[in-house]
Amino acid sequence: MTIHDARATSELKSLVAATETALAVQPEQRTVVVQHEGQCYVAKRLAEQPRRLIQTLFMRWLVKRITGQPLPLRTLALSEAAHSMEYEARRLRTLGAAGVAVPEIVYRTPEYLLLEHRGIVVASLLEKWQAAEWRIELLRMATELGAFHAAGHWHGGAQIKNVTLQNGQFTRIDFEENFGEFLPLPVAQATDLILFLNSVSLAGPIDELEARALLPQLIAHYFVAHPNADVRAVLLRALPWFKRIAAIVRPFQKQSRKGARRIVILIDVLGDFLHAK
C-alpha cells in the first residue's frame, strides 16, 4: 500500500465514523446531513419496509386497465428485491454512467448509502422563493423532466422533494421505486409526470388559482422537451379512471387539507390539456 492509499483509507475510515455517529444521533431520520472536514454529505438509511402487497396489486390492476397488458408475475419478487441499498446504488450508478445528474456514491453498507451533497431539495427552496423565481425554476424543471424522459429514462419518484438544485443544476435523488423496471416505459414516464405535477400543486406558496394556471404551462413545457405520443396516449387512456377518482373525492375537498384538492386540480388540468385542440 502506498502512502497515498494509506491516507485515503484513513480519511475514508474517519468519514465513515463521522457518518455513523451522525446516524446514531438522529435515529428517527432516514436522511442525515453529514459534515466532515469541510465537506457535506448525505447519509440515507434503508426504508423500514418494502412496498405493501396491496400497493403492488393495485398497480397491477391499474396498469392492466390502462394498457391492456398484465404485469408479469415477477412484479412481487422485484418489489422485495428493490428493498435493498444495492438496488438504489445500481440505479444511481447506471444513471450516472448515462450522464444523468445524480449524486455520487461515496460509501455503501447494507444499512445506508453515503452520497455527495448536491444542494437543497426544490420542495424546501419553493418555500423561500419569490413568485417570479419559482415560476421560472418550475418551468425549467418541467423541461428537464421532459429531456430526462426523452433520453429514455424514468425516475419513479419525480416529486419536487426528490430533486435538488445547486449552482443552477437540478439533481435527481431517491431511486427506491422499482415500478419502471417492469412497466412499459411510457407508463413509467407518465407516472413520473403525474407525480411531478401533483407535488407542485398547492405546494408552499402555490394556491389553487396559481396551480390551475401553472400546471398547464408545466405540461406544455414537458411535451415540448418530450413530444412523445405514447406518453400522451397513456394519459388519455387513464383519464376516464382518473375522472372517476375525482368524482369520488370532490365532495371531500373542504375536509381535506390538500390531498383531495390536489387530485381534483390535477385531473381537471390534465383533462383540459389533453382535450384541447
Order of alpha helices (4+ residues) and beta strands (2+ residues): alpha-beta-beta-alpha-alpha-alpha-beta-beta-beta-alpha-alpha-beta-beta-alpha-alpha-alpha-alpha
